[in-house]
Amino acid sequence: MPEAVFHPFLLFIPSLGIAELSVIFVIVLILFGPGKLPDFCRALGDGIKQFKNAVSDEKPAGDEKLSDNQAS
């Protein structure tokens, strides 16, 4: 069983509350403006979807060897 991967950034995530998310949203709104915000969110969602598809389609290296041995 693989060991859990610890990353220091994960310590920051639980501390995001409504106030912090509101500040982030206002900053993004100021930077991109209300006209480009839907396009930005759509592009972000598409990128996340493509990443998830790439991760789920990827086979571990051991699976290729297993399928080659079964075909023989």
N, C-alpha and C positions, 0 to 999 in steps of 0.2 A: 504494500500500500504506500503510495507516495506521501511524503511529508508535506504538511501545510507550508505554503510559501508566505513568509512575513514580509510585508513592505511597509516602510515608515509612513507612506501616504495614507494608508488605511486608518491611521490614528486620527487623521483630520476629518474623515468622512462623518463619523457619528456626531461631531460637534456642529454640523450645519443645521441651523434651525430656520424658522420662518423669517426672522429678521435678516439673517445672512443670505438666504435665498432671494429675498426681496432686493437687497443691495446688489447682488449679482445680476438680477433681472434688470434693474434700473441702469446699471453700467452697460449691459449689453444693448439695451434699448437706446441709450445715448450714443453708443458707438455705431450701431448699425441703422438706427432710425426705424420708425414704425413701418415704413414701406418695404424695407429689406428684411425685416425680422421674420416674416413667414418663409421667405426663400432660405434664410439661414437655418431655420428650424427644420425645414424640409430636407435640406442638404445634410444636416447633422443626423437626422433620422435615417436617411438613405445610407449614410456611411456606417451607422451602427448596424443596420440590417445586413449590409454587405460583409461587415466584419463577422457577425454571428454566422452567416452562411458559410464563410470561408473557414471558420473554426469548426463548425459541425461537419463540413465536407472533408476536412483533413483527416487522413488515417494515420495512426501511429506507425512508425517504421516496422514494428514487429508484425503488423497485420499483413503487409505485403509479402513477407517471407512465409507466413502461415498460408496465405492463399496460393503461393507458388508451390509449396509442398503438397497441398491438397490436390492441385491440378495434375501433378506428376503421378 
